Amino acid sequence: MKKWIPSEFDKKQVKELSRRFGLPPFTAMLLVIRGISGQEEIETYFDSGCKLADPFLLKDMDKAVERIRKALNSYEKICIFGDYDCDGVTATSLLYSYLETCNANVTWYIPERSKEGYGMNMKAIDTLKEKGVSLIVTVDNGITAIDEIKYAESLGMDVVVTDHHKPEALLPHAVAVVDPHRLDDDSPYKDYCGAGLALKLAAALEGDEFSIIENYAELAAFGTIADLVPLTGENRSIVKAGLLRMNNTERPGLSRLMESAQIQSVNAGNVAFRLAPRVNAAGRLGTASDALTLFLTEDDEEAGRLAEKLSALNAERQNIETRIYEQICRMLESNPALTYDPIIVVSSEGWHPGVIGIVSSRITDKYGKPSIIISEDDEVCKASGRSIAGFSLVDAVFDCSELLEKCGGHPMAVGLSIRRERIGEFRRRINAYADRQPEMPLPSLKLHCNLNPDTLVLDMAYQLQDFEPFGYGNAKPVFGITKMTLDKIIPLAGGKHIKLAVSRDKARLNIPKFYTTPEEFPYPEGSVLDFAVSLDINCYQQKENLSFSVKDIRPAGFDCEAAMREVQLYENYHRGVFAPALADKLPSRDDFAAVYVFLKRNPRPVYSVDMLASSLKGQSIGAFKLLMILDILKEEGLITYTKECEKLLIGLVPVNGKVNLEQSAIYKKLKEDIDHVRNNAEILPGLP
């Protein structure tokens, strides 16, 4: 379940924008929702060119250029110090390639993830000193390397920092620190990734923005898409320019990587989901130098070999990731108490630290909660976590910092290391932090608006293409199509997928639901449903048709937010965190009868919380009562029952005679706890 959040916009403004600029109403609406209404804003948004602000508006850019030019003129040895992720690799490749064209004495260094970790380190600096490096230029790192840069300076090496991560109060003592998030930086745009900043540095050194865009925009675009920085402002321009060049690239490595991924035409989506994972796989499971060499090589045979190697590593990464994910799912299913916590924390030996961040993202998506996955080691264990919008996971981790060896990150993602014996205390402490928050946020889905199914036409999907590239900060629009009757569930591909034939009045739509079998779909034919979808173009037998990608489904008009709050109440109750809302949650005999009779009359392989709660809404049985009733029916042997997130597997068990459910141990305890809440509501701790 997700909380659907529709966008608010002024319909009169849409009509005025459409009339004033001769825009289709659908396009005008999308612009208004994005806050774009002026002529200059519209022209800039749809401009296919690439215009960058003066790079010297970035603080310290003049100092960086001066020091690098000095090194070029005196043929000093320069090292580009990068990072092992896709942004770091493309940034390193971009700046290294450019300096090579300047006949620089240049090398590069990317730390190994498993041995050195992120960013600069003393041993790497010693290695560079031994190789005669006198100037280090960082890309995608360096802003927090206070001690390392001081050490490099003590060895007689200068450092120029280019980084896009937020600095701490103290900046490193470098020759130049180029970071748009510096408090004293007045540049107009702040959201570059490391590769975007490398492009700006190259433009400043060259003094010719056009030639830099022409030769390096595809690398900057690759890093920008992969690093999930907002696709707004200059980033949008960089990506649009870079995608154009990717489709006609002269870089053998990029061409071979696209070929290996079976991509004929590049867009932001297949860079993010098919190309970038291959590059990241090198840093996660192998060495990022393979990915960097792929971008740098001019030898087609070497490019083909490296592209295949990265694809093989990515396939291995996917297998490892799936194995860990399935192991965690089994762990959580066998120990549901872990899923009741507001922050899911799980740990085990043998989990590859290079992929646990991706696994955490999948667990968070499945359970709708922040998660932290810990790879256990004999002493210090590595962990990665992902959050949901509205909850700063890094703040929660920092609240437990005295238990940790290292920690860092941002609101949506964290990395940390912890000693094995402290994992249990960490799980308790971080969830205690969550309990102290006024309210845990719910997983949500932003809708642009509801669309009338009668008005859906192929041209809408064509109009959407003008808003690409889609990505973080410029999300592909999601629309509601509501009150649709489910006429038929049609199996596809031997039952691996389904097609939903739905209708409302005269409108008839076919909506595919991939990776869902007919048995797994919880809503029966005849249900009235709301759909959240994106619009696509499907080409079949040389004919283009409007198609849909399902983002969420719910019973028509169902209040998912209220249901999810009740699920939170249920989970917190099982953790011993009581709330005043419990006071009216004791199920009645009529409630038990309504649930049992419904299950008897409507047997299904799979139910869902929203499906059952909406079907029983006439009896005013909310999600809390529903889940408690199912627990009690199972305890008394009336049903078999397994809960997997919102998916409910329920079967009736033949019973002779009557069963007094009020004698159930679960029921008695619930009644006792509710009486306690009613008598002590004014002094209860816990959630409001």
Helices and strands as residue ranges (DSSP letters): E 3-6, H 11-21, H 25-33, H 39-46, G 55-57, H 61-73, E 77-81, H 86-101, E 105-109, H 113-116, H 122-130, E 135-139, H 146-154, E 158-162, E 176-178, H 194-206, H 209-226, H 233-246, H 252-260, H 268-270, I 271-275, H 276-285, H 288-296, H 300-334, H 337-340, E 344-349, H 356-367, E 371-376, E 380-386, H 393-398, G 401-403, E 404-410, E 413-419, G 420-422, H 423-435, E 444-447, E 449-450, G 453-455, H 458-465, E 479-492, G 493-495, E 497-504, E 507-513, E 528-540, E 543-555, H 560-574, G 580-584, H 589-601, E 607-608, H 609-615, G 617-619, H 623-635, E 639-644, E 647-652, G 661-663, H 665-680, G 681-683
